[in-house]
Amino acid sequence: MPRVKTIDLYFSKSQQLLEVASQTTRISTRYRASDKAQLSIKTYDPVSGICIRFRTDRAVDVARLMAAACTLGHTMANTIEPQVKIDQVQVVQTQQATEQGQGKKHKKRR
């Protein structure tokens, strides 16, 4: 089972495999907490025997893997991925930021 070198290559190959065999393909993750923590992700189709593996210890790659899990899941389920408008997300974040800024007011000590 050779490992894929880049995360972009892993995404594209996994997407292709899921489009061809979405009913039998499985995605599994494994996290190893040691001195140098590693996250391994594997896309495997037991019928064809195709296995795509990727391993990383970079936080940026882990964040991208979690974000892409939604896209790969929709491909696996043969559903359309919902489109999120960026304007709506920014409005919610702005409202939360202003609410957090209004906390308890403390009296000044003399």
N, C-alpha and C positions, 0 to 999 in steps of 0.2 A: 504494500500500500504506500505509494510515494506521496510525499507531502507537497502541497502547492506553496509556492514561495511568497506570493503577494495576496493580500486580502481581496483586491479587485478581481483577480483571477479566480479565487475561491467563489466569490459571489456569482460571477458569470457562469462558471461551470455547474454550480449547484442549481442555479435557475434553469439552465438547459436540462439537467437531469430531472428536475421536478416537473418540467413541462412535458417531458417524454413519459415518465413513469411516476405520476403523482400518487397513485394508490399504494405502491409498494415501497417507495423511498422514505427513509427516516433520517432525521437530523438529531444528533446527540452531542452533548457538550460534557466536558470534564474539566474540573478546576483542581489544580494541585497547589495547595498552600504550603510553600516551603520558603527557604531563604530567597529564592527567585521564583515568585508565583507565576504559574503558567495556566493559560486557558487553551484547551484543545477543542476543536469542533470538527465533526465528521458528518458527511452526507453519504449515505450508503443505500444502495439498491440491491437486495439479496437475489433478485431474479436475474439481473444482468451481471452482478458481481462487481459493479463499478463503485469505487470508494474514493471520495474526495476529502482530504484532510488538511487542516490548517492549525498551526500552533503559534501562540504569541505570548509575550510577557509585557507588551506595551498597553498602557491604559487607553490610548487613542484607538487602537484596534479593537479593544473590548467594547468600547462605546459604539463603534461602527457596527460590530457584530450584533449588539443588542438592538440597534436601530434597524438593521437589515433583517432581523428575525421576523418582523411583521411582514415585510415584503415576501420573504420566502414562505411564510405560513400561508399567505393568501394564494401564492402559486400552488402550494401543496393542496389546498382545499378547493382549488379551481374557482375562486371567488374574485371579484373585482376589489382592488384596494381602494378604500375611501379617500377622497381628496380633502385635505385639510387646508383651509385658507390661513395664510400667515397673518393677515390682519386681525383675525379673531384671537389668535394665540397671543399676539403682542398686547392686545387690549386687556386680556385676563392677567397677564404678567404685570402690567402697569397698575391695575387696580389692587393687586396683592401687595405690590411694593408700597403704595400709599397707605394701605391699611396697616402694614407692619410698622411704618414710621410713626404712627400715633400710639405711643405707649403711655405708661404711667409717668406722671411728672413728679420728680423728686424735689423735696425741699433742699435748699442749700444749707450746708452746715456752717456754723459760725466758728 
